[in-house]
Amino acid sequence: MPRKILSISEALASPIRRQIVLYLLENPGSSFNKLSRRLNIGLGNLYSHILILSRVGLIRFKKSGCRTFLYVNTNLLINNKNSKKHYS
């Protein structure tokens, strides 16, 4: 069983997860299928990375019918960046 990721920094330590976040920042509201095709990642692998990002609050979902759209929680990124400046 994978170790539970506790922080945003740990979640973003993975290059694939950073790619996911960057892609969603540029393409908010992308679907799992579109993201999978654009990043050349299998749906199962993508889902596991999205799950980790959502557990730390970086990704949020919006369901419409049978489709799910993915968005980055930009407020969390801004707050995390500001808190690091405060402690630097």
Buried (B, 14 or more C-beta within 10 A) or exposed (E): EEEEBEEBEBBBEBEEBEBBBEBBEEEEEBEBEBBBEEBEBEEEEBEEBBEBBBEBBBBBEEEEEEEBBBBBBEEBBEEBEEEEEEEE
